[in-house]
């Protein structure tokens, strides 16, 4: 099983001092975090796309290219590429370029996005939310299959026997579908034979088993071999369980309560947080042994092939993020691998 880290380049105010780190400093910190993940033997580092002031990554391929030049073996993925508001030809070209720089380590995790800012920013109609993704995913898959493309759609100008360059080292360039809890998305990924990354950031993870079954059943009906499954969850590792909770909760509360005000969620409380990091909850916050046990327990339920830990929810101090990545790579990952 593969283990890795994800980030959105969160840039929220420090919950204790109110200080806001500069965008340049946050980017330097992020690249140091990717390098460390590579050095401690993790398998994947995934960087997501947002178009908001509280996240610094709106162009993940550019950041991944910088990371590719500084790392040696870790796979580099988007988490996610908001394909609905982007151009699939350019997405392929960008990640083929990252693949060339990294010598075959790039991946695309394509999704519709958990925020909507990119749609009006790039002139897309939210009324076409699902149709945009379905059509653009079709074009992306067509482009990765052949360097010369003929294609016609409704939401993007047609292509008449045009070449798309450069070509990725990997053939095909890996494309995953990022799913946040929509059954139709899991079914679509399965029908296309594509691996799925399932984001579980709340609720009881065991309740997501139907999405896994839907994905696998759809693939089987379409005649595809069992596609791979990744789980992406919020979490943090420290020397002790109490230290992990005390360090992670303040920035987590700032981020989740802020987003909650936009979406109508109740404020994040310490009691709710503690319930979520209990053995059957969605948060992987604790000591290395606790996080290891939780990964193994949930793998028995969901049967995933890859686990991605989203460490920086809100803006944790850089030193704490680095320590969490170190512990995840040097203690959690070897223990999980040995157990399996």
N, C-alpha and C positions, 0 to 999 in steps of 0.2 A: 504494500500500500504506500502511496505517495503522501508526504506531509509538506505543508507549505504555509506561507504567510500572505495575507492580503492587506491592502490599504487603499484609502481614497485620498491620502495626503490631507487628513483633517487639520483644520487650522481654526480652532475655537479659542476663546480667551481662557487663560489659566484660571481655574475655579478658585484658587487661593489668592493670587495677586491681581488678577484681572489683566495681566500682561498678554499681549498678542504678539507671537513670534513673527518675524518678517517672512514674506513669501520666499525670499532667497534662502534664508536660513532653514526654513522648513523643507525646501527642496534639497539642500545639502544633507540635512538629516535623513531624509527619505532614501537618498542614494547610499548613504552609509549603512542604512538598515538592510538594503538589498545585498550589499557586499558582505555584511556579516552573515546573513542567511545563507549565502553561498559558502562561506568559509566554514560554517558549522554543519554543513552537510544536508541542509533541507533541499527538497526536490523542486519546489515551485515558489515563485514570488509573483503575485498578481496585483495589478494596479488598476483601479477603477476610474471611471470618467464621470465628472460632475461639472456643472456650469453655474456654480454658486460661489459666493465670497468665502464661505467657510470650508472650502476644499480647494487645494492648489492644483489639482490635476484635471485639466480639461482636454489634454492631448496625451493620453497614456502611451501611445506609440513612441512619442518623442522621449518621454522619460524612460521607457523600456530600452530604447536604443542607447541612451546614456548608460543605463545599467548593463546592457549587453557588452559594452566596451570595457567594463570594470569587473566582470564576473567570468567564471570559467565553465561551470557545469549546470547551474540552476536553470530550470525552465522559466521563461518569462511570458506572462499572460496578461491580457486585459481582464478587468473584473468589475463591470463589464464594459464592452464597447456598445454605446447606444446606437445600434445599427439603424433604427427607425428614422433617426434624424441625420444620418450620415450618408455618404455615397459609398456603396459597396465596392466599387472599383478602386477608389482611393483607400478604403480600409484594407483591401487586399494588398495594394502596393506598399502601404505603410508597414504592414506586418511582414510582408515578404522582405522588405528592407531590414527590419529587425532580425528576421531569420538569417539573412546574409551576414549581418554584423555579428550575430551570436553563433554562427555556424550550425544552425538548425535547432534552436531552442525556443522559438517563438510560438505562441498560441493565441487564438482569438476566442474569447468568451463573449458571444453576441447576445444582447438582450434589448429589452424595450426601455429599460431605465426605471429607477424607483422615484425619480423626480422628473418634472415635465419642462424645466427651463429650456432645454435644448430645442424643443419643438417650435415655439414661436421665434426663438433666436435664429433658427435656420429656415424659417418659413414653412414649417410643416403644420398640418391641421390635426389637432388632437382627436377630431372625429374619425380620423383614419388610423388611429393608434394601432390596431391589430393588423389591418391591411398593409400598412407601411412595413411592418416587420416581416410579414409573410413574404411580400414581394421582394424586399431587399435581401432577405436571407436566400431566396431562390437565386438571385443574381450573384451574390457572394459565392455560393456553392458552384455556380456555373463558371465563374471566373477562376476559381481554384482548380477546376477540372481541366480547363483548356486555355492555352495562351491566346487563342483566337476565339472571339465570342460574338455570337449573334443572339440577340435577346430583345424581347418587347414586353413592356409593362405599362402600368397606368400612372404611376407616381414618379417615374423617372424617364428621361428621353431614351428612346430605343438605341440599341447598338447593332450595327450592321458589319459583321465580319471584321472586327477591330482587334488588334493585339493588345494584351495587357502585360506590362513589364515593370520591374523585373520579376522573375519567377522565384518562388521560395526554394530554399534548399530541400525542405521536407516536401514530399509528394505523396499524399496531399498535405498542405499546411493544416494543422489541427484546428478545427472549429467546434467549440462547445456551445450549447445553448444555456444561457443563464435564466433560471426560473425562480420566481419569488413566491409562488403559491397559486398559480393559475393552472387548473387541470389541462386546459387546452394547450398550454405551452409544453407541458410534459408529454402530452400525446403527440404533438407536432415533432418534438425532438426524437421521439421513438420511431415515428413513421418514416423520418428521414434517416434513421440509423445513426443519429448524432449523439455523442456523449452529453450528459446534462450536469450542470452545476446548480445545486439546489441550495438557496439561501435560507437558513433557519435561524432567525434572530429573535424569536419570541415563541411563546406557547410551549407545548410539549412535543419534542422532536418525534416521539413515537407516532404522533398523529399524522406525520408526513409520509408514513409508509405507503398509503394509497397512491401518492405521486410517483413513488419508485415503481410500484406495480404497474401503474398506467404507462409509464415510460417503457418498461421492459415488455409489457404485453403488446403495446403498439409496434415495437420493433419486431417482435416475433411474428405478428400478423403480417407485417410487410416483408418478411423473409430476411431480416437483418440478423446478424449475430448479436449477442447481448452487448448493448452499448455501455460504456463506462459511466460511473456515477461519482460526482464529487459533492461534498457538503462544505458549505461556507458558514461559519458561525463566529460570533463575537467571543473574545476570550483574552486571557492574560495569565502569565505564569510568573510566580515569585517564589522566594525561598520557603515561605510558609503560606498556609491558606489565609490567615488573617491579614498578612501583609499584602497579599494579592488583592483581597477584597477592599482593604483600606486605600490602596493606591489607585485601583481601577475605578472605584465608584464615583469619586467627584467629577472627573471629566466625562465619564459615561452619563452621569445624571445631567450635566450641562447639555450634552449633545442630544440625548434622547428626549429630554423635556422640551428643548427648543424645537425639535422636529415634531414632537407631539402637539405643541401649540398650533402648528400649521395644519396638522391632520386630525385634530380632535381627540388625541389620546390623552389619558390622564397623566399628570406629572409622574416622573420616575421617583419612587421612594426607596429607602434602604430595605424595607421589608420585601417589596416586590423584587428588588435586586437579589436579595438573599434567596428568595424562593426560586428565582431563575437559575441560580448557580448551584442549587441542590442537585443530587445525583440524576434526577430525571428531567431537569430543566434545560433551557436552551443556552445558557452561558457557561463557557469553559474557563472559569476563573478560579484559580487555586494553586496549590503546590504542584510540582511536576508529577508526583504520584497521583494526585487527584485528577489532573487533566488527562494523564495516561489512562487511568481507569475509566474515565468518562468516554474517551474516544473509543476504547475497546467495547464498552457496554453498548454504545450507540451503533457501532459497526455491526454488532450482532443483530440489532433491530433493523437497520437500514441497508446493510450490505454494501457500503460505499467502497470505492477504490482509491479515493483521494480525500484528504481532510485538509481544509484551509482555515487557519486561525486568523481572524480579523482583530489585530492587537490594538491598534490606535483608534479607539472610538472616543471622539472628543480629542483634545490635544494633551496626551501624556508627555511628561518630560522625556526628552530624547534618551537620556541615560537609562531611564526605566524601560523604555521600549527596547533598547539594545539588550538590556539584561533579560527581558522576557524572551526575546528571540534567541539569545544564547542558551537559556534553559530549555526552550522548546527544541532546539536543535541538538543539544548535547545530552539532555536527560529524557525528555518526552519521546522524541523520535526513536532513539535506540531502544527504549523500553517497549514501544509499540511494535517495532519491527521484530524484536526478539519474541514477543508474545505471539506474533502471527507466523 
